[in-house]
Amino acid sequence: MWGLWPCYCCSMAEIEKILQGLQNTMTVMEELQRRQAARSPEHQQWLEDLTSGWSRHEQAMRELDEQLNILTNSQSTLTNTVNRFIESLQAGNGH
């Protein structure tokens, strides 16, 4: 039957070295988790700001499209009015 102790494959110094490595790894992992937890609210705020900014950009682009459509329609109406006026002058129907 295999047991945890005694371990014939490693010396006590090797086992202590392995345990120290595991302890160091746990310390690093705890620090990484702490840093991630500290940055999570900052990232959440950044994401909310980005999303809000994008929404404002999309709204501004929709408004610009509407204004361009109005301008295009107005230009078309003006062109038609000017063309009719010129035609009426050419036909001698106006002053």
N, CA and C atoms as a LAMMPS dump frame, in Angstrom:
ITEM: TIMESTEP
0
ITEM: NUMBER OF ATOMS
285
ITEM: BOX BOUNDS ff ff ff
-5.0000000000000000e+02 5.0000000000000000e+02
-5.0000000000000000e+02 5.0000000000000000e+02
-5.0000000000000000e+02 5.0000000000000000e+02
ITEM: ATOMS id mol type element x y z
1 1 1 N 0.848 -1.188 0
2 1 2 C 0 0 0
3 1 3 C 0.886 1.242 0
4 2 1 N 0.445 2.22 -0.843
5 2 2 C 1.198 3.458 -0.948
6 2 3 C 0.736 4.43 0.129
7 3 1 N 1.638 4.994 0.818
8 3 2 C 1.314 5.976 1.841
9 3 3 C 2.062 7.262 1.542
10 4 1 N 1.731 8.282 2.247
11 4 2 C 2.389 9.555 2.04
12 4 3 C 3.74 9.608 2.748
13 5 1 N 3.884 8.843 3.775
14 5 2 C 5.137 8.877 4.538
15 5 3 C 5.514 7.486 4.916
16 6 1 N 6.673 7.055 4.924
17 6 2 C 7.852 7.772 4.452
18 6 3 C 7.925 7.752 2.938
19 7 1 N 8.512 8.79 2.398
20 7 2 C 8.689 8.907 0.959
21 7 3 C 10.13 8.548 0.645
22 8 1 N 10.308 7.479 -0.073
23 8 2 C 11.653 7.013 -0.366
24 8 3 C 12.228 7.636 -1.632
25 9 1 N 11.383 8.342 -2.385
26 9 2 C 11.858 8.916 -3.638
27 9 3 C 12.544 10.259 -3.436
28 10 1 N 12.321 10.912 -2.299
29 10 2 C 12.868 12.239 -2.065
30 10 3 C 13.464 12.301 -0.664
31 11 1 N 14.478 13.109 -0.559
32 11 2 C 15.039 13.35 0.77
33 11 3 C 14.201 14.399 1.47
34 12 1 N 14.407 14.54 2.751
35 12 2 C 13.676 15.541 3.515
36 12 3 C 13.981 16.945 2.997
37 13 1 N 15.212 17.199 2.595
38 13 2 C 15.586 18.51 2.051
39 13 3 C 14.841 18.779 0.746
40 14 1 N 14.692 17.757 -0.088
41 14 2 C 13.966 17.92 -1.351
42 14 3 C 12.485 18.183 -1.105
43 15 1 N 11.933 17.488 -0.106
44 15 2 C 10.528 17.695 0.238
45 15 3 C 10.324 19.114 0.753
46 16 1 N 11.244 19.586 1.612
47 16 2 C 11.143 20.946 2.128
48 16 3 C 11.271 21.97 0.992
49 17 1 N 12.129 21.692 0.018
50 17 2 C 12.288 22.579 -1.139
51 17 3 C 10.994 22.629 -1.956
52 18 1 N 10.397 21.473 -2.152
53 18 2 C 9.123 21.401 -2.892
54 18 3 C 8.04 22.163 -2.139
55 19 1 N 7.965 21.965 -0.82
56 19 2 C 6.965 22.662 -0.014
57 19 3 C 7.191 24.177 -0.042
58 20 1 N 8.458 24.599 0.005
59 20 2 C 8.751 26.029 -0.078
60 20 3 C 8.317 26.585 -1.426
61 21 1 N 8.543 25.83 -2.496
62 21 2 C 8.09 26.249 -3.824
63 21 3 C 6.579 26.374 -3.887
64 22 1 N 5.884 25.436 -3.296
65 22 2 C 4.422 25.505 -3.251
66 22 3 C 3.957 26.711 -2.441
67 23 1 N 4.637 26.984 -1.32
68 23 2 C 4.287 28.146 -0.499
69 23 3 C 4.511 29.433 -1.28
70 24 1 N 5.619 29.511 -2.006
71 24 2 C 5.896 30.693 -2.824
72 24 3 C 4.832 30.864 -3.905
73 25 1 N 4.436 29.773 -4.521
74 25 2 C 3.401 29.811 -5.545
75 25 3 C 2.086 30.31 -4.956
76 26 1 N 1.749 29.854 -3.764
77 26 2 C 0.516 30.296 -3.109
78 26 3 C 0.59 31.792 -2.801
79 27 1 N 1.751 32.266 -2.384
80 27 2 C 1.921 33.694 -2.094
81 27 3 C 1.722 34.515 -3.358
82 28 1 N 2.322 34.067 -4.465
83 28 2 C 2.176 34.773 -5.739
84 28 3 C 0.717 34.76 -6.187
85 29 1 N 0.06 33.625 -6.073
86 29 2 C -1.341 33.522 -6.485
87 29 3 C -2.23 34.43 -5.644
88 30 1 N -1.981 34.499 -4.344
89 30 2 C -2.764 35.393 -3.491
90 30 3 C -2.585 36.842 -3.919
91 31 1 N -1.347 37.236 -4.243
92 31 2 C -1.081 38.607 -4.682
93 31 3 C -1.778 38.888 -6.019
94 32 1 N -1.724 37.937 -6.937
95 32 2 C -2.403 38.111 -8.223
96 32 3 C -3.908 38.267 -8.03
97 33 1 N -4.482 37.467 -7.161
98 33 2 C -5.915 37.569 -6.894
99 33 3 C -6.26 38.911 -6.248
100 34 1 N -5.399 39.379 -5.329
101 34 2 C -5.631 40.664 -4.682
102 34 3 C -5.571 41.793 -5.707
103 35 1 N -4.575 41.754 -6.585
104 35 2 C -4.444 42.786 -7.609
105 35 3 C -5.625 42.759 -8.576
106 36 1 N -6.038 41.565 -8.95
107 36 2 C -7.183 41.444 -9.863
108 36 3 C -8.444 41.988 -9.198
109 37 1 N -8.64 41.674 -7.937
110 37 2 C -9.821 42.162 -7.223
111 37 3 C -9.781 43.684 -7.106
112 38 1 N -8.584 44.237 -6.91
113 38 2 C -8.459 45.694 -6.803
114 38 3 C -8.738 46.369 -8.136
115 39 1 N -8.37 45.74 -9.224
116 39 2 C -8.553 46.34 -10.545
117 39 3 C -9.933 46.089 -11.135
118 40 1 N -10.628 45.135 -10.612
119 40 2 C -11.943 44.797 -11.163
120 40 3 C -12.897 45.987 -11.158
121 41 1 N -13.024 46.743 -10.046
122 41 2 C -13.913 47.914 -10.094
123 41 3 C -13.438 48.964 -11.107
124 42 1 N -12.132 49.161 -11.221
125 42 2 C -11.614 50.112 -12.205
126 42 3 C -11.985 49.671 -13.612
127 43 1 N -11.832 48.377 -13.867
128 43 2 C -12.172 47.854 -15.188
129 43 3 C -13.672 48 -15.443
130 44 1 N -14.472 47.737 -14.429
131 44 2 C -15.923 47.863 -14.576
132 44 3 C -16.295 49.302 -14.901
133 45 1 N -15.662 50.256 -14.232
134 45 2 C -15.939 51.671 -14.507
135 45 3 C -15.499 52.033 -15.915
136 46 1 N -14.331 51.542 -16.32
137 46 2 C -13.831 51.792 -17.677
138 46 3 C -14.811 51.244 -18.704
139 47 1 N -15.3 50.023 -18.456
140 47 2 C -16.244 49.401 -19.388
141 47 3 C -17.548 50.189 -19.461
142 48 1 N -18.041 50.652 -18.312
143 48 2 C -19.264 51.451 -18.306
144 48 3 C -19.051 52.774 -19.049
145 49 1 N -17.902 53.41 -18.825
146 49 2 C -17.598 54.662 -19.53
147 49 3 C -17.513 54.436 -21.03
148 50 1 N -16.857 53.35 -21.424
149 50 2 C -16.726 53.024 -22.843
150 50 3 C -18.094 52.775 -23.467
151 51 1 N -18.924 52.01 -22.785
152 51 2 C -20.262 51.699 -23.29
153 51 3 C -21.105 52.973 -23.402
154 52 1 N -21.024 53.823 -22.396
155 52 2 C -21.771 55.083 -22.416
156 52 3 C -21.279 55.979 -23.552
157 53 1 N -19.969 56.06 -23.713
158 53 2 C -19.401 56.866 -24.789
159 53 3 C -19.829 56.355 -26.152
160 54 1 N -19.838 55.048 -26.312
161 54 2 C -20.25 54.459 -27.59
162 54 3 C -21.723 54.763 -27.863
163 55 1 N -22.55 54.693 -26.828
164 55 2 C -23.974 54.995 -26.995
165 55 3 C -24.162 56.451 -27.426
166 56 1 N -23.409 57.358 -26.798
167 56 2 C -23.502 58.774 -27.193
168 56 3 C -23.033 58.961 -28.624
169 57 1 N -21.978 58.261 -29.012
170 57 2 C -21.47 58.347 -30.388
171 57 3 C -22.529 57.862 -31.374
172 58 1 N -23.146 56.719 -31.079
173 58 2 C -24.18 56.19 -31.973
174 58 3 C -25.346 57.165 -32.098
175 59 1 N -25.764 57.768 -30.981
176 59 2 C -26.862 58.73 -31.007
177 59 3 C -26.471 59.95 -31.849
178 60 1 N -25.248 60.423 -31.676
179 60 2 C -24.789 61.573 -32.462
180 60 3 C -24.771 61.231 -33.949
181 61 1 N -24.376 60.019 -34.304
182 61 2 C -24.349 59.608 -35.713
183 61 3 C -25.763 59.5 -36.279
184 62 1 N -26.715 59.023 -35.464
185 62 2 C -28.115 58.975 -35.924
186 62 3 C -28.64 60.383 -36.177
187 63 1 N -28.333 61.299 -35.254
188 63 2 C -28.778 62.684 -35.432
189 63 3 C -28.137 63.317 -36.659
190 64 1 N -26.864 63.036 -36.874
191 64 2 C -26.18 63.556 -38.058
192 64 3 C -26.809 63.002 -39.335
193 65 1 N -27.122 61.716 -39.351
194 65 2 C -27.789 61.125 -40.518
195 65 3 C -29.126 61.807 -40.79
196 66 1 N -29.89 62.071 -39.718
197 66 2 C -31.178 62.749 -39.888
198 66 3 C -30.978 64.147 -40.471
199 67 1 N -29.995 64.868 -39.953
200 67 2 C -29.724 66.218 -40.455
201 67 3 C -29.258 66.181 -41.91
202 68 1 N -28.434 65.2 -42.251
203 68 2 C -27.994 65.073 -43.646
204 68 3 C -29.157 64.742 -44.567
205 69 1 N -30.076 63.912 -44.11
206 69 2 C -31.271 63.605 -44.915
207 69 3 C -32.119 64.85 -45.119
208 70 1 N -32.298 65.641 -44.058
209 70 2 C -33.061 66.894 -44.184
210 70 3 C -32.367 67.827 -45.163
211 71 1 N -31.062 67.944 -45.039
212 71 2 C -30.291 68.81 -45.93
213 71 3 C -30.388 68.334 -47.382
214 72 1 N -30.282 67.049 -47.583
215 72 2 C -30.376 66.494 -48.937
216 72 3 C -31.757 66.771 -49.527
217 73 1 N -32.791 66.555 -48.728
218 73 2 C -34.152 66.823 -49.208
219 73 3 C -34.348 68.308 -49.5
220 74 1 N -33.811 69.153 -48.627
221 74 2 C -33.933 70.602 -48.852
222 74 3 C -33.195 71.021 -50.114
223 75 1 N -32.018 70.44 -50.322
224 75 2 C -31.24 70.755 -51.525
225 75 3 C -31.999 70.32 -52.77
226 76 1 N -32.598 69.15 -52.704
227 76 2 C -33.366 68.656 -53.841
228 76 3 C -34.565 69.565 -54.128
229 77 1 N -35.256 69.973 -53.083
230 77 2 C -36.397 70.874 -53.246
231 77 3 C -35.957 72.21 -53.832
232 78 1 N -34.852 72.742 -53.31
233 78 2 C -34.33 74.012 -53.818
234 78 3 C -33.931 73.884 -55.286
235 79 1 N -33.27 72.8 -55.645
236 79 2 C -32.868 72.577 -57.04
237 79 3 C -34.087 72.539 -57.944
238 80 1 N -35.119 71.832 -57.536
239 80 2 C -36.346 71.762 -58.338
240 80 3 C -36.999 73.13 -58.476
241 81 1 N -37.033 73.891 -57.392
242 81 2 C -37.627 75.231 -57.424
243 81 3 C -36.85 76.139 -58.366
244 82 1 N -35.517 76.115 -58.274
245 82 2 C -34.68 76.951 -59.14
246 82 3 C -34.86 76.53 -60.595
247 83 1 N -34.892 75.235 -60.864
248 83 2 C -35.072 74.744 -62.241
249 83 3 C -36.422 75.188 -62.809
250 84 1 N -37.481 75.116 -62.005
251 84 2 C -38.793 75.57 -62.473
252 84 3 C -38.781 77.073 -62.735
253 85 1 N -38.114 77.829 -61.876
254 85 2 C -38.014 79.271 -62.057
255 85 3 C -37.278 79.606 -63.355
256 86 1 N -36.168 78.908 -63.596
257 86 2 C -35.394 79.131 -64.832
258 86 3 C -36.237 78.773 -66.051
259 87 1 N -36.937 77.668 -65.969
260 87 2 C -37.806 77.252 -67.078
261 87 3 C -38.889 78.294 -67.338
262 88 1 N -39.432 78.834 -66.257
263 88 2 C -40.49 79.845 -66.448
264 88 3 C -39.929 81.12 -67.072
265 89 1 N -38.697 81.473 -66.696
266 89 2 C -38.047 82.645 -67.321
267 89 3 C -37.765 82.4 -68.791
268 90 1 N -37.325 81.192 -69.085
269 90 2 C -37.002 80.848 -70.481
270 90 3 C -38.281 80.82 -71.318
271 91 1 N -39.377 80.438 -70.713
272 91 2 C -40.637 80.373 -71.445
273 91 3 C -41.294 81.752 -71.551
274 92 1 N -40.74 82.714 -70.847
275 92 2 C -41.287 84.069 -70.898
276 92 3 C -42.506 84.231 -70.015
277 93 1 N -42.686 83.365 -69.026
278 93 2 C -43.864 83.439 -68.18
279 93 3 C -43.612 84.212 -66.887
280 94 1 N -42.447 84.713 -66.683
281 94 2 C -42.2 85.399 -65.414
282 94 3 C -41.314 86.593 -65.593
283 95 1 N -41.138 87.332 -64.571
284 95 2 C -40.292 88.523 -64.635
285 95 3 C -38.995 88.247 -63.951
